[in-house]
Amino acid sequence: MRNITLFILFVSLVSLSLTNHKNPHPGTEADSVHYAREKHFKNIRQLTFGADNAEAYWSFDGKKISFQSNNSAWGLHCDQIFYMPVSGMDLSHGEKPSLISTGEGRTTCAYFMPDGKSVLYASTHLGSKECPKDVERKPGGKYLWPIYDSYDIFVADLKGKITGRLTDTPGYDAEATVSPKKDKIVFTSMRNGDLDLYTMDIDGRNVKQITHELGYDGGAFFSPDGKKIVFRASRFNSDEEKKEYIDYLKQGLVAPTSMEIFTCNVDGSDLKQVTHLGKANWAPYYHPSGKKIIFSSNHKSKRGFQFNLFMINEDGSGLEQISHDTVFDSFPMFSPDGKKIIFASNRNNGGTHNTNLFVADWLD
């Protein structure tokens, strides 16, 4: 799962303790909304203020976003799903976005449906009304994500009424996104005992498995023409690495510290590895041209705790750094018309570990 709250909390706390949030790059501010070297961003604007807010995804008309938050000021104990207009709402002055999820269990991975009147998301609320337990952090131990087997994928209207359940098989089902062609959904499932990608029709029918290699395949998005899929995946260089992955998976856990970016056709054919950078490369999304991919990576960080946005050609050439926060930038998504980008970042958080949403005009 993307499990953003646990991930960004871990990254930001460790990075803050190591750097005290000081920016080592001359000519930029230590706590900035827009760093000087971010030449692809213009008119950047902060949308949320406080707590952990992430996985913001555009509606098909580009006027609204769905996202998840654990903001305690909104009465939350773990991530829930919200939506808001991109313009016309000011959360810095006490306004609250509209809750879509039930307020029970833990939720993740919300995405607008083509009608613009409903949102799909994954939730554990049928397993329990309470927030599921987080993984216990052991000093010096590996960073781990829990893969909750009570996650299923639901559709709700903008008032929060559940109008459909798209998955009902045992085990983890989450990370669903919708094709720009408005005909298919891609998602990650454990139904075969491994974390693989599946597609289904927009109504949940005609489920097909499209990845088959051992390893975590997740965070998938369609290309602008709906013909390809980009995703993150873990693969293994030794039997020991495979055994570790399998052993963790049996405990409902994944270690997300080694992932690369892959692409394939919608049916799973023509599988290709795009990045060979090492460390954690994730949250990929296609550039509007369909020929480049933007993603988050910590491959340039000596200690592994600084994540920034990078862009790369589909063939793995032309790597370019896009963002420059000193702690965390991730979850980039271009607007449907390709003119704007939204992402989550630890920038401008006053030295806290808060992660907020930012939108900017995109300059090629």
C-alpha positions in Angstrom: 0.0 0.0 0.0 1.1 3.6 -0.2 0.7 3.9 3.5 1.7 7.5 3.3 1.2 8.6 6.8 3.7 6.1 8.2 6.2 6.6 5.4 6.4 10.4 5.5 6.3 10.5 9.3 9.4 8.2 9.3 11.2 10.1 6.6 10.6 13.6 8.0 11.4 12.7 11.6 14.7 11.1 10.7 15.6 13.8 8.2 14.8 16.5 10.6 16.9 15.0 13.4 19.8 14.7 11.0 19.6 18.1 9.3 17.5 20.3 11.6 15.8 21.2 8.3 18.6 23.4 7.2 18.9 23.7 3.4 22.4 23.0 2.2 21.9 24.6 -1.2 22.9 28.3 -1.5 20.4 30.7 -3.0 17.3 28.9 -1.6 15.4 29.4 1.6 15.4 26.7 4.3 11.6 26.7 4.6 10.2 27.7 1.2 7.1 27.2 -0.8 9.1 27.5 -4.0 12.8 26.7 -4.3 14.8 28.8 -6.8 15.9 25.8 -8.8 12.4 24.5 -9.4 12.2 25.8 -13.0 9.2 23.7 -14.0 7.0 25.2 -11.3 5.2 28.6 -11.5 2.6 30.2 -9.3 2.9 27.5 -6.6 0.2 27.5 -4.0 -0.2 25.6 -0.7 -3.6 23.9 -0.3 -3.4 22.2 3.1 -1.9 23.4 6.4 -0.9 20.9 9.1 -0.9 17.1 9.7 -0.2 14.6 6.9 -2.0 15.2 3.6 -1.1 13.3 0.5 -2.2 11.3 -2.5 -4.0 14.2 -4.1 -5.5 13.3 -7.4 -7.5 15.4 -9.9 -11.0 14.9 -11.0 -11.5 14.4 -14.8 -12.6 18.0 -15.3 -9.5 19.3 -13.4 -11.7 21.3 -10.9 -11.5 19.1 -7.8 -9.0 16.9 -6.0 -9.4 13.9 -3.7 -6.8 13.3 -1.0 -6.2 11.6 2.3 -5.4 13.2 5.6 -5.0 12.3 9.3 -5.6 15.9 10.6 -6.5 15.6 14.2 -8.1 19.0 14.1 -10.7 17.4 11.9 -11.4 14.7 14.5 -9.2 12.0 12.7 -7.2 9.2 14.3 -5.8 7.8 11.0 -6.1 8.5 7.3 -9.5 9.4 5.9 -10.6 10.5 2.4 -11.6 14.1 1.5 -12.3 16.1 -1.6 -12.2 19.9 -2.2 -12.2 22.3 -5.1 -8.7 23.3 -6.3 -9.7 26.9 -6.2 -12.1 28.8 -4.0 -11.4 27.1 -0.6 -8.9 28.4 1.9 -8.0 25.7 4.5 -5.6 28.1 6.2 -8.5 30.0 7.7 -10.4 27.1 9.2 -12.4 25.8 6.3 -12.7 22.0 6.3 -12.9 19.9 3.1 -15.7 17.4 2.6 -15.3 13.9 4.0 -16.0 11.1 1.6 -15.0 8.0 3.6 -16.9 6.6 6.5 -14.6 7.9 9.2 -14.1 4.3 10.3 -11.0 2.1 9.9 -8.1 3.4 7.8 -8.4 4.5 4.2 -6.1 5.1 1.3 -5.8 5.7 -2.5 -8.8 7.8 -3.5 -9.5 8.5 -7.2 -12.3 10.3 -8.9 -14.6 8.3 -11.1 -15.3 9.6 -14.6 -18.7 11.0 -13.7 -17.0 13.5 -11.3 -19.8 12.7 -8.8 -18.1 9.8 -7.0 -14.7 8.6 -5.8 -13.2 5.2 -5.3 -11.0 4.5 -2.4 -9.7 1.6 -0.3 -10.8 1.1 3.3 -10.5 -1.3 6.2 -13.8 -0.3 7.8 -15.5 -3.6 7.2 -12.8 -5.3 9.2 -13.1 -3.0 12.1 -14.4 0.5 12.9 -11.1 1.2 14.7 -7.8 2.3 13.1 -5.7 -0.9 12.5 -2.5 -1.1 14.5 0.7 0.4 13.0 3.9 -1.6 12.7 6.0 -1.4 15.9 9.2 0.5 15.2 12.3 -1.2 16.4 15.5 0.9 16.8 17.8 -0.1 14.0 15.2 -2.3 12.4 14.0 -2.1 8.8 11.3 0.3 7.8 8.1 -1.7 7.1 4.7 -1.1 5.7 1.7 -3.1 6.9 -0.4 -4.7 4.2 -3.8 -4.9 5.9 -5.9 -7.8 4.6 -9.1 -6.0 5.4 -8.6 -3.4 2.7 -11.2 -3.5 -0.1 -12.1 -1.0 -2.8 -15.3 1.0 -2.5 -17.1 3.8 -4.5 -18.8 6.6 -2.7 -20.7 9.7 -3.8 -19.4 13.2 -2.8 -21.7 13.1 0.3 -19.9 10.0 1.6 -22.6 7.4 0.8 -21.1 4.2 -0.4 -22.7 3.3 -3.7 -20.6 0.2 -4.6 -18.0 -2.3 -3.5 -15.6 -3.3 -6.3 -13.6 -6.0 -4.5 -14.7 -8.7 -2.0 -11.9 -11.3 -2.3 -9.9 -12.3 0.9 -6.7 -10.2 1.4 -5.4 -6.8 0.5 -7.1 -4.9 -2.4 -6.1 -1.2 -2.7 -4.1 1.3 -4.8 -6.8 1.7 -7.5 -6.7 4.4 -10.2 -8.8 5.0 -13.3 -7.8 5.1 -17.0 -8.1 8.4 -18.9 -10.2 6.4 -21.3 -12.7 6.0 -18.5 -13.1 2.3 -19.1 -10.7 0.5 -16.7 -9.3 0.5 -13.2 -5.9 -0.8 -12.2 -5.2 -1.9 -8.6 -2.9 -4.0 -6.4 -4.1 -7.2 -4.9 -2.9 -10.1 -2.7 -5.5 -12.5 -3.9 -2.9 -14.8 -5.4 -0.5 -14.7 -2.4 1.7 -12.0 -3.9 1.3 -8.2 -4.5 0.5 -8.0 -8.1 -1.4 -5.6 -10.5 -4.8 -6.3 -11.8 -7.2 -4.5 -14.1 -11.0 -4.5 -14.0 -13.8 -2.7 -15.9 -15.0 0.5 -14.4 -17.9 -1.4 -12.8 -15.6 -3.9 -11.1 -16.2 -6.8 -13.6 -13.8 -8.6 -15.9 -10.8 -8.8 -13.4 -7.5 -9.7 -15.0 -4.0 -10.2 -13.5 -1.4 -8.3 -15.5 1.9 -8.7 -13.5 3.2 -12.1 -12.4 6.8 -11.7 -11.1 7.5 -12.2 -7.4 7.7 -8.8 -5.7 5.6 -5.8 -4.7 3.9 -4.2 -7.8 1.9 -1.2 -6.8 1.1 2.5 -7.1 0.1 2.1 -10.8 -1.2 4.8 -13.1 -2.3 4.8 -16.8 -0.6 6.7 -19.6 -2.4 9.7 -21.0 -3.7 7.6 -24.0 -4.8 4.7 -21.6 -2.6 2.1 -23.4 0.2 1.7 -20.9 0.7 1.5 -17.1 3.5 2.8 -15.0 4.1 1.5 -11.5 6.7 0.8 -8.8 8.0 -2.7 -8.1 10.5 -4.5 -5.9 12.7 -7.2 -7.6 15.4 -9.3 -6.1 19.1 -9.9 -6.7 19.5 -13.0 -4.4 17.6 -15.9 -2.9 18.1 -14.2 0.5 16.2 -11.1 -0.7 13.4 -13.2 -2.1 13.2 -15.1 1.2 13.0 -11.9 3.2 10.2 -10.6 1.0 8.2 -13.8 1.3 8.8 -13.9 5.1 7.6 -10.4 5.6 4.6 -10.9 3.3 3.5 -13.8 5.4 3.4 -11.4 8.4 1.4 -8.8 6.3 4.4 -6.6 5.9 6.5 -5.1 3.1 9.9 -3.3 3.3 9.6 -0.5 0.7 13.2 0.6 0.7 14.2 -0.9 -2.7 11.9 -0.2 -5.6 12.3 0.8 -9.3 9.9 2.2 -11.9 8.4 -0.1 -14.5 6.0 0.2 -17.4 3.9 -2.3 -19.3 0.9 -2.4 -21.7 -2.5 -2.5 -20.2 -2.7 -6.3 -20.7 0.7 -6.7 -18.9 2.7 -7.3 -22.1 6.0 -5.5 -23.0 7.1 -5.2 -19.3 10.1 -2.8 -19.1 12.2 -1.5 -16.2 12.7 2.2 -16.6 14.9 3.2 -13.6 18.0 1.4 -12.3 18.8 4.0 -9.6 18.8 1.9 -6.4 17.1 2.8 -3.1 13.3 3.8 -3.3 11.9 5.0 -6.6 8.1 5.3 -6.4 4.9 7.4 -7.0 5.4 7.5 -10.8 3.1 9.4 -13.1 3.2 10.0 -16.8 4.1 13.4 -18.2 1.3 14.8 -20.5 3.4 13.9 -23.5 3.2 10.2 -22.6 6.9 9.9 -23.3 8.3 10.9 -19.9 7.6 9.8 -16.3 7.8 11.9 -13.1 8.4 10.1 -9.8 9.8 10.4 -6.3 13.2 9.1 -5.3 15.8 9.1 -2.6 18.6 7.8 -4.8 20.7 11.0 -4.4 20.4 11.0 -0.6 23.5 9.6 1.1 21.4 8.5 4.1 18.3 7.7 2.1 15.9 10.1 3.9 15.6 13.0 1.3 12.9 12.4 -1.4 12.6 14.7 -4.4 10.7 14.6 -7.7 12.6 13.5 -10.8 11.6 13.1 -14.4 12.9 10.5 -16.9 12.3 9.4 -20.4 10.3 6.2 -20.9 13.5 4.5 -22.2 15.4 5.4 -18.9 17.4 8.3 -20.4 17.4 12.0 -19.6 17.0 11.9 -15.8 16.3 15.4 -14.4 15.7 16.6 -10.9 12.4 18.5 -10.6 12.0 19.5 -6.9 14.4 20.5 -4.2 12.8 20.3 -0.7 15.3 19.1 1.8 13.0 16.4 3.3 10.1 15.1 1.2 8.4 15.7 -2.2 6.2 13.0 -3.6 2.9 12.0 -5.2 3.1 14.2 -8.3 0.1 14.2 -10.7 -0.5 16.4 -13.7 -3.9 17.9 -14.3 -6.0 16.4 -17.1 -5.1 19.3 -19.4 -1.4 19.0 -18.5 -1.1 22.6 -17.4 -0.8 22.1 -13.7 0.8 19.7 -11.2 -0.1 18.7 -7.7 2.2 17.1 -5.2 2.8 16.5 -1.5 5.7 18.1 0.3 7.3 18.8 3.7 8.2 22.3 2.5 7.1 25.4 4.4 6.0 23.4 7.5 7.8 25.5 10.0 10.3 22.8 10.9 7.5 20.3 11.9 7.0 16.9 10.2 3.7 18.1 8.6 3.2 17.1 4.9 1.0 19.3 2.8 -0.4 19.6 -0.7 0.9 22.1 -3.3 -0.4 23.0 -6.7 1.6 24.8 -9.4 1.5 25.8 -13.0 3.7 23.4 -15.0 6.4 24.8 -17.3 8.0 22.5 -19.9 
